[in-house]
Amino acid sequence: MVKAFNKFTSKISNRIFLSTLLVIIIILLIQSFAYTFIIDDVHYISKSLELKSSFSGFIDELKDKNYDQEFANIMTEDYVWDTGNPIMIISPDELLYNEMLIPTYYHTLIVEKDNQSYQLVLTDDFLENINMETIDVVAERVSDNYYFPIILQDETYEDSLVSEVDITDETLLLEDATIVDFQLATASSIDRSLAVLIGLEYVDQEYVINNEDPIQSYNYEHIDVNANTVFYISHFYLNNELYYILTSDTIIGLREQLTFISSFNQFIFVIAFIIAIFVARIYAKSISKPMVELNDIALKMSQLDFSKKVAIQSNDEIGSLANSLNTMSTQLEKNINHLQEVNEALKHNYELKAKEEQRAKDLILHLSHELNTPLGIVSGFNEILSDGINDKDPEYYHKAITYELDRMKTLVSDMLELSVLESDDYELELDTISIKNIVEERLRHYKKSFEDKNITLYVSITDQNVEGNYRKMHQVINNFITNASKYTPDQGHFKIHELVTNDSVTYYFENTTQHVDDDLSLYWEKFYRTKKTNTRKEKGSGIGLSIAKEILELHQSDYGIEQTESGLRFYFKLRRL
């Protein structure tokens, strides 16, 4: 069980789901507990404090107006409309000082007797007994202008009113009084008599005049209904006479309703629990999904894959984290690319240095190898002449030594030039040149060589302007023509022609030869000669084609060597201007 729980909570989405679900369950339990045990009391306290605050404000404002009766009536009307509760000011003679309360909560009946009008305070019960135009009334004064009926009867009653009550100075006795008008209460017509009697009873029995505690409260718990009436009572002195101020509010208990609600909540709890599962799951997914995306991006970054960025655009912490991750990814990619570029540059420089070192070694090796033979010949011939043991004319040895010295000079010069061309630092200056002019000039130079061997020449090229370095291309063409004059057999053929396109010209140098090696790429190698030509009769360094190759590559030319039916064809392409 524990393992299953640990496995379930190993994912952040499941932990968020459980946390959210737990919070919802706690909220529902707190709500149910509050409905059952707390809200009823809180409701009572809240209503009581609200009533006390309004009552205290009324007293303070009335005090500021020096307890003016007219202002007290205006304030009473406002208080009733604002709070919905009555407020009474009782004078020392137990009359209602703020008589504006009466037409607010009670119906009033205006009667006339002997040209004198009287205002009677009626409840709903008395109002139902008014059937005729005249009535008989016994009433007690409750304020300066209002009377509360003790007995109210119409013509249907035959008994004398006087025999039923004790007549005092405050008693109003009217017989056959004419009904002039009546007015309905402006506020609720609920009979407030019971509340007034309870409040007055508290004043008589419980209220203690205490200036340190000017507002005292009394709670009356109803027996027949689930309700409590809370009273707030205070007092003030006007003209050295004691006045009482009284307000009340009947607060209906919520326990029965809340009990039903709590029972109903058990059903709601089940529904809410099911909904909470789905809501919590959706919420958890909404949180975990971007986290999973962030994790995937972070894993790709750990593998140096910065191609994907986080697509979260929210304004919360996850959105901020996504922006930070994207910024870090961009910066890392930039820094790593920079490091790779630096590393490539270092690697390139290292390779260049290694290549230069190897080139220097090769140069020394080739020179030592190639110079060994001519130096040996020169040294041997010189010893023969010095010892006087020559069997030939000294002129022969002098010519041989001169020949070998010229070959060594050519070899060293060509090797140095090849080394420079192979260097990556060499920059070739290009210009507009004419290959036709170079070819014609070289053919004139080697004309006797071709005639001596009776070689047939075919030249078919036009005067085209191409891009190249004149001196270097002169060197390439000279090498091709020199090789043709050397290696084309007697009675052979040497053909020079071209292929012109819109943006380039390809030149072909084709000669007959008897011996062609299988691997044509060997012709471009340094010091390579075919077996047939591997003799010392031909004057040359053996690296002419290697130099031609480097020059053509510097021109970014498409060049090569091809085998034909009768020999070899060398070609190169230059950009047409």
N, C-alpha and C positions, 0 to 999 in steps of 0.2 A: 504493500500500500504506500509506504513511504517512498520507495523507489519510483513508483508510478507518479506520485505527486511531484517528486523532484524532477523527473523527466518532463512532466507537463509544464512546470514552472521554469524550465531551463530557457525557454524562449521569452523574450521581452514582451511580445504581444500577449502571451498567456498571462504573464504577471500583471500587465496593465488591465487585462480583462478581469482577473480575479480582484484586483484592487478596486476597480470601478464598481464591480458587482457588490463587493463588501460595503462600499460607501453607500450605495443605493439601499441595501438591506438595513444598514444602521439608520439611515434617514427615515425609512418606513417604520422601523421599530420605535424610534424616538417620537415620531408623529403619533403612533398608536398609544404610546405611554402618555404623551401630553394630552391627548384627547380624553383619556380615562382619568387621569389624576391631577392635571395641572391647569388646563385651560379654563375650567369653571371658576377656579379661584383667581386666576389671572384676569379673567373677564370682570369679576366683581371688583377687584382692586383697581383695575384700569378705569372702570366707570366711576368708582368712588373718587379717585384722584382727579378725574376730569371734572366731576361735579364740584369738588372742593376748590379747584382752580378757578372755575367760573364764578363761584360764590365769593371767593376772596377778591376777585377783580371787581365784582359788583359793589362790595363793601368799600373798597378803596376809592372807587370812582364816586360813590355816594358821599363819602367823607369829604372828598375834595369840593363837593358842592354844598357842604355844610348841612347835609341831610334835608335839602329842600324838597318839599312834598311834591311839587309839580315835576321837578326833575326825577324824583323817585318813581313817579308814574310812567314817565317816558322810558326810564331805564328798565322798569318792570316789563314793559311791552317788548323791548329789545331782547331782554334776557329770556323771555318765554320763547320768542321766535328762534333765538340762537341755540338754546339748550333743549327746548321742549319740556322743560320742568318749571313748576310753579315756584315763586318766591314771595314770601309774606313778611310784611313789617307790622308788628303788633304794637299798638300804642299802649300807654299805661292804663287806659280805661278799657283795654281789650278790644279795641276797634281796629279795623284794617286801615293802616296808614297809607299804603299804596293801593287804593281801591281800583286802579286800572287792571289789577289782576282779575277782578270779578267778571267784567264782560268778556274777558279772554277765555275763561274756563266754564262760565255759567251762563245760562240763558237769562235774559232780563225781561221783566214784564212791567210796563208803565201803566199805572192806574191813576185815576183822578177822583178826588172827593172834595167837595166844597171848593172848587176851583184851585185845588192844591194837587200837584203831581207828586207821585211816589214811585221809586224804582225798586222792584222786588227781584230778589235773586231766586231763580228757579232751577230745580234739577229736572231731569227727564221725567221723573215720576210725577212731579207737580204739573209739568207742562201737559201731561196727558189728561189731567183733571179739569182743564180749562175748556168748558163747553158752551158757556153763555157769555153775554156781553157785560154782565156785572157779577162781581164776586164779593165774598166776605173774607177778610184777611185778619189774622193775628200774626204779627211779625216782630222780630227783634232786630235792632239796629246792629249792623256789622261794620259800617263805615259811616263817613259823614253823609253820604248820599244814597246808600243802599241798605235794604232791609232783607232779612232772611225769614221767609214765612215759617211760622210754627204750625199754624192751621190755615188751610186754604180751601174754601168750599164755595160752591155756587148756589143757585136758587133751589136746588133739589134737596138741600139740607134744611131742616126745620128747627134744629136745636140752636139755642142762643150761644154765640161765641164767648160772651162774657162769662158765662157759667163754667167754661171749660179751662180757663187759664187765669193765672195771677197777673194782674195788670201792674206794671212798674213804669218808671219814668222813661225807660228805653223801649217800652212796648208800644207798637203801632196797632191800633184797633180801627179797622175800617169795615163798614157795612154798606152793602150795595155800591161798592166802588166801581166806577166805570173803567172798563179796559180800553186804554187809548192805543197802545202799540206794544209790540214785543220784539226783542232782538235775540238771534241765536248766537251761541258762543263762537268766537272766531277761531279758537283752538279746539282740540279734541274735547268732546262733551263727556268724557269720563268723569264720573263723580269723584272728586278729590276730598270729599268730606272725611273719609276714614283717615287719610293721611294727615289732614289738618288736626283731627282730634288726637291722633297718636303723637303728633309733634307737640301740640299744646300740653298734652299730658306729660311728655318728657320735660318740657320747660318747667312745669309746676313741680315735678317730683325729682328730676335728676340734674337739671342744668345748674351749674355753679358759676356764679359771676367771678371770673378770674381774668384779669387784664393780661397776665402772662400767657394765657391760653385762650385767645379771643374767639377761636372757632373750635367748637366741640361737636362730636359726632355721636350718633345713636343709630343702632341697627335694629330693625324690627323684622323678625323672621316670620313669614306667613305660614300658617299651619295647613291650610287647605290647598295651597299651590306651592310649586317649587320656585319661590321668589323671596327676595329680601328688599325691604325699603330702607334706604340709608338716608339719615337726616343730618344736615349741618346747621348748627344754630350759633348765632352770635348776638351781641347786644351793643347798644350805644346810648349815650345820654344826649338829650335835646331839651334845653331849658330846665336842666336839672331833673328831668324825668327819664325813666328807664324805658327803652324801646328794645324789642326783640326782633331779630331777623331770622327767618326760617326758610330753608329750601329742602327739597327731597327728590328722590328718584327711585322708582321701583325697578329693580334689576332682576330680570327673569333668569333663573338658573339654566345653565346649558348642559347639566349632567345627563339628563334623560336623552336629549338630542345627541350629545357626544357618545353616550353609550350605544345608541343605535348606529351612529357613524362609525364607532369603533368596531361593532359587529360587522357592519357593511365593509369596513376596511379589510377584514379578513379575506373577503372575496376579492377586494381590490388588490390586496397584497399579493395574492396568487397571480392575478393578471399582470400587476406591475412587475412581479418577479420574473415572469416569462418575458415581458417586454424589456426588462432591464438586462436580461441575458443577451438579447439581440442587440440592444443599444450599446451595451458594454463591449460586445464582440466587434461591432462596427467601429466603435471609438478606438478600441485597441488596434484594429487593423489600420485605421487612419493614422495612428501614431507609429506603428511598427513598419508599415510599408515604406515610408521615406527612410526609416532607419536601415531597412534591408538594402535599399538603393544606395544609401551612403556607404554601407559595408561593402557592397559589390564594387563601388568606385574605388574605395580604399584598397581593396584587394588588387584591382587592376593597377593602381598606382604602385603598389609594392612590387609588381612585376614590370614596372617601368612602361606601363601602357597608359598614356595620357590622352587617348583619342576620345574618350567619352567623358562628358561633364554631367554634373547633377542637374536635373531639370526642375528641382523644387523651387517655387517662387513665393512661398508664404513669408509673412512678416514676423513670425514667431522665432523662438530659439532654434528650431530645426532649420528654418530658412536661413538664419544667420550662420549656422554651422555649415549648411550647404554652400553658401557664398564663400565662407572661409576655405572650405575644401576645394572649391573650384579655383580660388585664388592661389592656394598652395599648389594645386595640380599644374596650373599655368606657369607658376614661378619655377617649380621643379623641372617641368619640361624644358623651360627656357634655359635653366642652369645646366641641366644634363646635356642639352643640345650644344650649349657653349663648351662644356667640358669635352664632349665628343669631337667638336670642331678643333679644340685645342689639341686633343689627343691625336686626331688625324694629322694636324699640322706637325706635331712632334714626330709622329710616325713617319710622315712624308720626309721631314728633314733628316730623320735618322736613316731612312732608306736612301735619300740622296747622298748623305755622308758615306753610307756603306757602299753605295754605287760608285761614288767618286774614289773611295779607297780601293775598291775592286778594279776600277778602271785604271788607276795608277799602277796597281800590281800587274794587271794584264799588259799595260803599256811596257812596263819594265821587262816582264816575262817575254813578250813578243819581240821587243827590240833585242834583248839578249839572245833570243833564239835565232832571229833573222839575221842579226849582225855577226853571229858566231862564224858562219860559213864565209862571208866576204872578208872578214878580218883574218880568218885562217889563210885564205888565198893570198891576201895582200902580204901577210907575214911570211908565208912560204916563198912567194916570188921574191920578196925583198932579201931573204936569206940566200937564195940561189944566186942573186946578182952580187951579193956581198962576198960570197965564198968563191965566186968565179967559176961555178960548175954548170952554168947555163949551157944547154945544148942547142939553144935557139938564139936568134938575134936579140939583143937587149931591148930593141924597139918593141918586140912582141910582148915582153914582160911589162914594159912601161904602159902600153895600151891596156893590158889586162888589169893592171893595178888601177889605172885611171877609171876603167869601166866599173870595177867593183866599188871604188870610192863614190862614183856618181850614183850607183844603186843605193849605197848606204845613205847618201844625202837625201835622195828621193824618199827612201823608206822612213827616215826620221821625220822629214817634213810632213809626209802623209799621215803618219801615226799621230803627230801632234795636232794636225788639223782634225782628224777623226775624233780625237779625245775632246777637242773643243766642241765639235758638232754634237757629240753624245751628251754633253753637259746640258742640264735643264735650264741653266741661266742664259743660254745663248739666244739672242733675239735676232730674228731675220728681218731685214728691211726689204719690203716689196715695192715694186715699181712696174711700170708698163714696159714690156719687152717684146721683141720679135724673135721667135724661135727660128724662123726661116733664115734670118740674117746670120744667126749663130751656126746653123747647119751648113750654109753655103761657105762661110769662112773656114770651118773645120775641114770640109771636104776639099777645099783648095789646098789646105795645109797637108792633107794626107793623099793628095792626088797621085803622087809618084808611087806611094806604097801600093795603092790599088792597081795602078798600071803595071807595076812590076809583077804582080801576081795575076794579072789579066782578069781582075774581078769586075763583073758587070754591075754598074750602079743604076738604081731606079729611084728617082726623087720626085715625089708628088706632094708638095706642101704649098700652101698659100701664105700670104703675108697677113697674119692675124695678130692682133694685139691681145696679149695675155698678161696675167698678173704674176710676177716672179722677181727673183733677184738675178740680175744679169750675170754677175760673176759666177755665182753658184750654179746656175743652169748651164752656163758655158762649160763648167767643170763636169757636169753630168753628161752633156752631149759629147764632150771631148772623150770621156771614158767609153761611151757606147761606140763611137766611131773608131777609137783606138783599138778596142777589142775586136771590132769587125775586121780591121786591117790586119790584125795579128792572127786571128783564129779562123778566118774564112779561107778555105783551101783555094789553091790555084784553080782558075776557070770557074770560081764560085760566083755567087750573087749577093748583093747587099741592097736592100730596099728600104726607103724611108718614105712614109706616107702619113696621112692624118685623117681624123674623123671630127668634123665640126658640127656642133649643136648650138642651140640658142645661147647657152650660158657656159659652155666649155669646149675645149679642143683636146683631143687625145692624139698623141704622137706615137708612132710605131717605128721601131728599128729592128729589121728582120734580116738575118744573114744565114747562109748555108754553113753547116758544120757537120763533121763526120761523127763526132763523139758527143752524146748528150747523156748526162747522168740522170738516173731515175728520180732523185730528189732534187727538184729545181731550186728549192729554197737554199741549198748549199752554196749557190753562186753568189749570194749576198754576204756570206760569211767571210771574215778576215782571213787572208792568206790561203784562200781555197783556190786550187787549180785542178783541172781535170788531169787524169793520169797521162793523157797524151801530151798535155802542155806543161807538165811538171818538170821543166828543164830550166837551165840557166841561160839559154840562148836569148830568151825574150827579156827585154829590159822592162822592169816595172816592180812596184812594191807589193802587189797582190792584195791591196785593200781598196782598189779603185771603186769597185761596185759597193763596198761597204760605205764608203764616203757618199756615193751617189744615193744610196738608200737613205742615209741620214738627211741629206739635202732635200730629197723628195718628201720625207715625212715632215720636215720643217715647213714645207710648202702645203702640207695637208693634202697631198696629191694622192690620187688613186693610181698606184703603180703596180708593176708585176713583171713576171717572166712566163712565157708560154712556149710549149714545144710545137713546132710545125712539122710538116711532112719532110722538109729538107734541112731543118735546123732549129734555131731559137728566135723568139720574138720578144724584145723588151719594149715596154710601153709605159707612159705616164700621162696624167691628165692635169691640165691647168685651167683656172677660171678665165673665161673669155671676157674681155672688156669692150 
